[in-house]
């Protein structure tokens, strides 16, 4: 019993600590990648190569004055950033980062929790993050913030349908809602789902950009039009919580893409790899998608809002439905 508690504490500490640390350093990576693409240096004053810049930002947010606008709903204004940040931190619990490993004489899987309906858990908890954005926009008593919150809700409804349908195609192939079983099915077949479901992969990746409010779908903040959108009136740690939620959601989506389509922790051509190599493979695949988030932001222009809606409802949704129909026919016959 004591060994199981220790194992649970170690896994929680490593996974959540790694997630929060990665979210913090994604802010540095964002600025470094943008500087690299624009032939600049980026942050380089705090620590060697600017590596302590996220710590300096954290200290700044802690000591910054917390301002609540006149006329704002004070309770919801303070509560909204927590609602935005918590779902992403909760969903990482069911994503497996590796196979099984022996700790203190007990064999355990490298995930915080193994849930038979992991996909349903991810969709149910992950979709709650948008409520933090909506409530933050409404509670700020600002027209810019309110418009940002409304845009986020419309965007979530439009693209979550396509994302769910692309996931269902993978579920149909694996015959399970368990993320670990989906990875094992790819290992057993020797073919990753990105090869068997290229259209679902493309639709899912596009939907992840929209679900995380990342460029070119960042209409919830959209600085040229809405100043900062839903977080216009936020400062100090409440502002930081919104960005912790955004970067945590990016980590979850990158991990989920790796799990569903790139074989999770499996190593190509090494079926019986050591657990450390499996974890390294999972982190490398996830890092690629995190870089893709940054790359796209500094490469593509933002859509117009009507183009966003048209793409979601008239292109992606019919394509996802057709892909699921074809997948169902293949599985059945």
C-alpha positions as CSV (number, residue, x, y, z in Angstrom):
1,X,0.0,0.0,0.0
2,X,2.8,2.4,0.9
3,X,4.7,1.5,-2.3
4,X,1.6,2.3,-4.4
5,X,1.1,5.7,-2.7
6,X,4.8,6.5,-3.3
7,X,4.5,5.5,-6.9
8,X,1.4,7.6,-7.3
9,X,3.1,10.6,-5.8
10,X,6.2,10.2,-7.9
11,X,4.2,9.9,-11.1
12,X,2.0,13.0,-10.2
13,X,5.1,15.0,-9.3
14,X,7.0,14.1,-12.5
15,X,4.1,14.5,-14.9
16,X,2.6,17.7,-13.4
17,X,5.9,19.2,-12.7
18,X,7.1,18.5,-16.2
19,X,3.9,19.9,-17.6
20,X,4.0,23.2,-15.6
21,X,7.7,23.6,-16.3
22,X,7.2,23.0,-20.1
23,X,4.3,25.5,-20.1
24,X,6.5,28.1,-18.4
25,X,9.4,27.5,-20.9
26,X,7.0,27.5,-23.9
27,X,6.8,31.3,-23.2
28,X,10.5,31.5,-23.8
29,X,10.4,29.1,-26.8
30,X,7.6,31.3,-28.3
31,X,9.9,34.4,-28.2
32,X,13.0,32.5,-29.2
33,X,11.3,30.9,-32.2
34,X,9.8,34.2,-33.3
35,X,13.2,35.9,-33.0
36,X,14.9,33.1,-35.0
37,X,12.3,33.4,-37.8
38,X,12.7,37.2,-37.8
39,X,16.5,37.2,-37.5
40,X,16.5,38.5,-34.0
41,X,18.1,37.2,-30.8
42,X,15.1,37.1,-28.4
43,X,15.4,37.2,-24.6
44,X,19.0,36.9,-23.6
45,X,19.5,39.0,-20.4
46,X,18.2,36.8,-17.6
47,X,20.4,33.8,-17.2
48,X,22.6,32.1,-19.8
49,X,20.8,32.4,-23.2
50,X,17.8,33.9,-21.4
51,X,16.9,30.5,-19.8
52,X,15.8,32.1,-16.6
53,X,13.4,34.5,-18.3
54,X,10.3,32.4,-17.4
55,X,11.3,32.6,-13.7
56,X,11.7,36.4,-14.0
57,X,8.3,36.6,-15.6
58,X,6.8,34.5,-12.8
59,X,8.2,36.7,-10.1
60,X,7.0,39.8,-12.0
61,X,3.4,38.4,-12.2
62,X,3.4,37.5,-8.5
63,X,4.3,41.0,-7.4
64,X,2.3,42.9,-9.9
65,X,-0.8,44.8,-8.7
66,X,-4.0,42.9,-9.3
67,X,-6.6,45.2,-10.8
68,X,-10.3,44.6,-10.9
69,X,-12.2,46.9,-13.3
70,X,-15.1,49.0,-12.1
71,X,-18.4,47.3,-12.8
72,X,-16.9,43.8,-13.1
73,X,-18.4,40.8,-11.4
74,X,-15.6,40.4,-8.9
75,X,-16.2,36.7,-8.0
76,X,-16.4,35.5,-11.6
77,X,-13.6,37.8,-12.7
78,X,-11.3,36.1,-10.1
79,X,-12.6,32.6,-10.7
80,X,-12.5,32.5,-14.5
81,X,-8.7,32.1,-14.9
82,X,-8.8,29.0,-12.7
83,X,-11.6,27.5,-14.8
84,X,-9.5,28.2,-17.9
85,X,-6.3,26.6,-16.4
86,X,-7.6,23.5,-14.5
87,X,-9.2,21.4,-17.3
88,X,-5.9,21.1,-19.2
89,X,-4.1,20.1,-16.1
90,X,-6.7,17.5,-15.3
91,X,-6.7,15.9,-18.8
92,X,-3.0,15.2,-18.8
93,X,-3.7,12.5,-16.1
94,X,-5.1,9.9,-18.6
95,X,-2.5,10.4,-21.4
96,X,0.1,7.5,-21.3
97,X,3.7,8.7,-21.7
98,X,5.2,5.2,-21.8
99,X,4.6,1.6,-21.3
100,X,5.1,-0.2,-18.0
101,X,8.0,0.1,-15.6
102,X,8.9,-1.5,-12.2
103,X,9.1,0.8,-9.2
104,X,9.7,-0.5,-5.6
105,X,8.9,-4.0,-6.8
106,X,5.6,-3.0,-8.3
107,X,4.9,-2.9,-12.0
108,X,3.0,0.2,-13.0
109,X,2.0,2.0,-16.2
110,X,3.6,5.4,-17.0
111,X,0.5,7.5,-16.7
112,X,-1.3,9.0,-13.6
113,X,-4.5,7.1,-14.3
114,X,-5.6,4.4,-16.7
115,X,-9.2,4.9,-17.5
116,X,-11.2,2.6,-19.8
117,X,-13.0,5.6,-21.3
118,X,-10.0,7.9,-21.5
119,X,-11.3,9.6,-24.7
120,X,-14.6,10.5,-23.1
121,X,-12.8,11.8,-20.0
122,X,-10.6,14.0,-22.2
123,X,-13.5,15.4,-24.3
124,X,-15.7,16.0,-21.2
125,X,-13.0,17.8,-19.1
126,X,-11.2,19.5,-21.9
127,X,-14.3,21.2,-23.3
128,X,-14.7,23.0,-19.9
129,X,-11.8,25.2,-20.5
130,X,-13.8,27.5,-22.8
131,X,-16.1,28.4,-19.9
132,X,-13.2,30.2,-18.2
133,X,-12.7,32.3,-21.3
134,X,-16.4,33.0,-21.7
135,X,-16.8,33.9,-18.0
136,X,-13.7,36.0,-18.0
137,X,-14.9,37.9,-21.0
138,X,-18.4,38.5,-19.6
139,X,-17.2,39.3,-16.0
140,X,-14.7,42.0,-17.2
141,X,-17.5,44.4,-18.1
142,X,-15.7,45.3,-21.3
143,X,-17.1,45.0,-24.9
144,X,-13.7,43.8,-26.2
145,X,-13.5,41.1,-23.6
146,X,-17.2,40.0,-24.2
147,X,-16.6,39.8,-27.9
148,X,-13.5,37.6,-27.3
149,X,-15.5,35.3,-25.1
150,X,-18.3,35.0,-27.6
151,X,-15.9,34.3,-30.4
152,X,-14.2,31.5,-28.3
153,X,-17.6,29.8,-27.7
154,X,-18.5,29.9,-31.4
155,X,-15.1,28.6,-32.4
156,X,-15.2,25.8,-29.9
157,X,-18.6,24.6,-31.1
158,X,-17.6,24.8,-34.7
159,X,-14.3,22.8,-34.4
160,X,-14.9,20.4,-31.6
161,X,-17.4,18.5,-33.8
162,X,-14.8,17.9,-36.4
163,X,-12.2,16.9,-33.8
164,X,-14.6,14.4,-32.1
165,X,-15.4,12.8,-35.5
166,X,-11.7,12.4,-36.4
167,X,-11.1,10.8,-33.0
168,X,-14.1,8.4,-33.6
169,X,-12.4,7.2,-36.7
170,X,-9.3,6.2,-34.6
171,X,-11.6,4.6,-32.0
172,X,-13.3,2.6,-34.6
173,X,-10.0,1.2,-35.8
174,X,-8.7,0.4,-32.3
175,X,-12.1,-0.8,-31.0
176,X,-11.5,0.9,-27.6
177,X,-11.9,4.3,-25.9
178,X,-8.8,3.5,-23.8
179,X,-5.8,5.6,-24.9
180,X,-3.3,2.9,-23.9
181,X,-5.2,0.3,-26.0
182,X,-5.2,2.7,-29.0
183,X,-1.4,2.9,-28.7
184,X,-1.1,-0.9,-28.3
185,X,-3.3,-1.4,-31.4
186,X,-0.8,0.7,-33.4
187,X,2.1,-1.3,-32.0
188,X,0.4,-4.6,-32.8
189,X,-0.4,-3.6,-36.4
190,X,3.0,-2.1,-37.0
191,X,1.3,0.9,-38.7
192,X,0.6,4.3,-37.1
193,X,-2.8,5.8,-37.5
194,X,-1.4,8.8,-39.4
195,X,-0.8,6.3,-42.3
196,X,-4.2,4.6,-42.0
197,X,-6.1,7.8,-41.2
198,X,-4.3,10.7,-43.0
199,X,-7.5,12.8,-43.4
200,X,-8.5,12.4,-39.8
201,X,-5.0,13.3,-38.7
202,X,-5.1,16.5,-40.8
203,X,-8.5,17.5,-39.5
204,X,-7.5,16.8,-35.9
205,X,-4.4,18.9,-36.1
206,X,-6.3,21.8,-37.6
207,X,-9.0,21.4,-34.9
208,X,-6.3,21.5,-32.1
209,X,-5.2,24.9,-33.3
210,X,-8.8,26.2,-33.1
211,X,-9.4,24.5,-29.7
212,X,-6.4,26.1,-28.1
213,X,-7.1,29.5,-29.6
214,X,-3.8,29.5,-31.4
215,X,-2.9,31.4,-34.6
216,X,-4.4,31.4,-37.2
217,X,-7.5,30.9,-35.1
218,X,-6.7,33.3,-32.2
219,X,-9.9,35.2,-32.6
220,X,-10.6,35.2,-28.8
221,X,-7.8,37.7,-28.2
222,X,-7.1,39.1,-31.7
223,X,-5.0,42.1,-30.7
224,X,-5.7,44.3,-33.9
225,X,-9.4,44.2,-33.3
226,X,-10.1,43.4,-29.7
227,X,-6.9,44.7,-28.0
228,X,-6.5,41.4,-26.1
229,X,-10.0,40.0,-26.1
230,X,-11.1,38.0,-23.1
231,X,-8.0,38.9,-21.1
232,X,-7.9,42.6,-21.9
233,X,-8.7,43.6,-18.3
234,X,-6.6,41.0,-16.5
235,X,-3.2,41.5,-14.8
236,X,-0.8,39.8,-12.3
237,X,-1.3,36.1,-11.6
238,X,-4.8,36.0,-13.1
239,X,-3.4,37.0,-16.4
240,X,-0.6,34.4,-16.0
241,X,-3.2,31.7,-15.3
242,X,-4.9,32.2,-18.6
243,X,-1.6,31.7,-20.4
244,X,-0.7,28.7,-18.2
245,X,-4.0,27.2,-19.3
246,X,-3.3,28.0,-23.0
247,X,0.1,26.5,-23.0
248,X,-1.0,23.5,-20.9
249,X,-3.8,22.9,-23.4
250,X,-1.2,23.0,-26.2
251,X,0.9,20.3,-24.3
252,X,-2.2,18.1,-23.9
253,X,-3.2,18.5,-27.6
254,X,0.3,17.7,-28.7
255,X,0.4,14.6,-26.5
256,X,-3.0,13.5,-27.6
257,X,-2.0,13.9,-31.3
258,X,1.1,11.7,-30.6
259,X,-1.0,9.1,-28.8
260,X,-3.8,8.9,-31.4
261,X,-1.9,9.1,-34.6
262,X,1.9,8.7,-34.1
263,X,1.9,5.5,-32.0
264,X,2.3,7.2,-28.6
265,X,5.5,6.0,-26.9
266,X,6.3,3.3,-29.5
267,X,9.7,3.5,-31.1
268,X,9.9,2.8,-34.9
269,X,11.6,-0.5,-35.7
270,X,12.3,-1.2,-32.0
271,X,9.3,-3.1,-30.7
272,X,10.8,-4.0,-27.3
273,X,12.5,-0.7,-26.5
274,X,13.5,0.1,-22.9
275,X,11.0,2.3,-21.1
276,X,13.4,5.3,-21.0
277,X,13.7,5.1,-24.8
278,X,9.9,4.9,-25.1
279,X,9.5,8.1,-22.9
280,X,12.1,9.8,-25.0
281,X,10.3,8.9,-28.2
282,X,7.0,10.2,-26.8
283,X,8.6,13.5,-25.7
284,X,10.3,13.9,-29.1
285,X,7.0,13.4,-31.0
286,X,5.2,15.8,-28.6
287,X,7.9,18.4,-29.0
288,X,7.5,18.4,-32.7
289,X,3.8,19.3,-32.4
290,X,4.6,22.0,-29.8
291,X,7.1,23.5,-32.3
292,X,4.4,23.3,-35.0
293,X,2.2,25.5,-32.8
294,X,5.0,28.1,-32.7
295,X,6.0,27.7,-36.4
296,X,2.4,28.2,-37.6
297,X,1.9,31.3,-35.5
298,X,4.9,33.1,-37.0
299,X,4.2,31.9,-40.6
300,X,0.5,32.1,-41.4
301,X,-1.8,35.1,-41.4
302,X,-5.0,35.1,-39.3
303,X,-8.2,34.1,-41.0
304,X,-11.2,36.4,-41.1
305,X,-14.0,35.3,-38.8
306,X,-16.4,34.4,-41.6
307,X,-13.6,32.3,-43.1
308,X,-13.1,30.5,-39.8
309,X,-16.8,29.6,-39.6
310,X,-16.9,28.5,-43.3
311,X,-13.9,26.3,-42.9
312,X,-15.3,24.6,-39.8
313,X,-18.9,24.0,-41.0
314,X,-18.6,23.7,-44.8
315,X,-15.2,22.0,-45.2
316,X,-14.0,20.2,-42.1
317,X,-17.3,18.9,-40.8
318,X,-18.4,17.2,-44.1
319,X,-14.9,15.9,-44.6
320,X,-14.9,14.4,-41.0
321,X,-18.3,12.8,-41.5
322,X,-17.3,11.3,-44.9
323,X,-14.0,10.0,-43.4
324,X,-15.9,8.4,-40.5
325,X,-18.4,6.8,-42.9
326,X,-15.6,5.3,-45.0
327,X,-13.8,4.1,-41.9
328,X,-16.9,2.4,-40.5
329,X,-17.5,0.7,-43.8
330,X,-13.9,-0.6,-43.9
331,X,-14.2,-1.9,-40.3
332,X,-17.5,-3.6,-41.0
333,X,-16.6,-5.2,-44.3
